[in-house]
Amino acid sequence: MGEVVVPIEDDDSTQVFPLYSPAPPTTTPLEIITVKSSSVKDTPAAPGPPGVVELESWLPLTESRNGTTFSAVSHLLCSGIGVQALLLPAAFSSLGWAWGIICLSIAYTWQLYTTWLLVHLHEPVPGTRCSRFVRLSIIAFGQKLGKLLSIFPVMYLSGGSCVTLIITGGNSMKQFFNIICEEGIMCGSKSLSGTHWFLIFTCVALIIGQFPNLNSIARVSLTGAIASIGYITTIWALSIGKGRTNGVSYSIPEAEKTGMAGFGNISNAIGIIILVFRGHNLILEIQGTLPMPSDTTRSCRKSMWRSVMISYIIIPMCLFPLAVVGFWAYGNKIPAKGLGILTTFSQLRRRDTSKFVIGLIYLWLTISCITSYQIYAMPAFDNLEFVYANSKRRRCPGWVRVGSRLFFGGLTFFIAVAFPFLGSLAPLIGGMTVVPLTFAYPCFMWISIRKPRPKSGMWCLNLGLGCLGIALSIVLIVAAVWNLADKGLDANFFSP
């Protein structure tokens, strides 16, 4: 079997299989043929579908392979620390101190292990690269099953996350404006509706979203990582400094401890913890921005794993203090929806905290949402441009790229305005998408691609974790449906 390997200095991809067609990895000896980048880019397109190397050089996720460890860390932090972290203290309200810390530690360790699996599965055959989660799923499970299992979770985590970020970012902009103009008569007379704030957020996000590829938004991701660390650290640090609030309680009402109510509360708390750890749909894509070593027998997984370790040292330093300190300071006063601890902090600490500090927190949150929008939208941009490039057999011209991104932004804005209550459905949809994609699929992919010896340690570990992940997904879906049936849904369509 022949393989095309492009030298590292030419910044092109190395891949044998078409992007979205079945071709199981093989371990047969490879014949290496070196092709210069210039010959690929300058030669007129021949009749028929474009070559894989050429096609990947046209798409946003793989257009640039000049990433570094620093840029990968920025992407991982920006995609790994999100607004869901603000709900962690509410999860502790249902689980208590011991089980809250245990569940958070287990979830962190579990998703770190599946990240390790994805990093090592990025090159299923030495010298090849799978820079998209859907592509790896097809290699592992076959054409039909691979697409069935992965396309909806990946697209939801791309588009759905962008919708959620518009809702959260738009509301944060509104809160920031209200804090700044708290005593201004002119500001009150010119107050905007939720739809207007969503539109402003979307416009800002789309202006920044004109960066051509994933590697080019490294500084945007760095800004988002700094903003995320900033608002999370400020909240828990100020909570420690100001002490516990009066009348704080850590107990759970007796009526909510047993029966289906208790089951629903515990499942919802576990779901909150699990949904905090996001971004697995971007691990392969981020690794795809790193250059291959000049020695084709080596892999880029070492530099990617170094980036993962750096970022995953910083992430728990944000999440664990926020969860523990938030529960200690406010107990069961934190709502399990919306902005969680930030809402409670703004209400209870408004008198003894300067307006500037609270406004800065909301400003950081807005910046975090805007920058996270870029990295989560990139897989959707990639898919839209893939359709054009594959059919026209050429790179997307500038006007098509801009038009496709405006279309995606307009679609996410419309959904955000039409379904501003989408966050209330996060436990249900997250159980169907985030849980299997993060905790189950990578384990089954390892068994399918690497084929460890049956009943060996790796085989048993991955099979057990994969099955447990699917079972957990089913439990969370059932609990989410029960909570919706029991407590109802405030479906305020077109009323953000």
Secondary structure, 3 states (H helix, E strand, C coil): CEEEECCHHHCCCCCCCCCCCCCCCCCCCCEEEECCHHHHHHCCCCCCCCCHHHHHCCCCCCCCCCCCHHHHHHHHHHHHCCHHHHHHHHHHHHHHHHHHHHHHHHHHHHHHHHHHHHHHHCCCCCCCCCCCHHHHHHHHHCHHHHHHHHHHHHHHHHHHHHHHHHHHHHHHHHHHHHHHCCCCHHHHHCCCCHHHHHHHHHHHHHHHCCCCCCHHHHHHHHHHHHHHHHHHHHHHHHHHHHCCCCCCCCCCCHHHCCHHHHHHHHHHHHHHHHHHCCCHHHHHHHHCCCCCCCCCCCCCHHHHHHHHHHHHHHHHHHHHHHHHHHHHHHHHHCCCCCCCHHHHHHHHCCCCCCHHHHHHHHHHHHHHHHHHHHHHHHHHHHHHHHHHHHHHCCCCCHHHHHHHHHHHHHHHHHHHHHCCCHHHHHHHHHHHCHHHHHHHHHHHHHHHHHCCCCCCHHHHHHHHHHHHHHHHHHHHHHHHHHHHHHHCCCCCCCCC
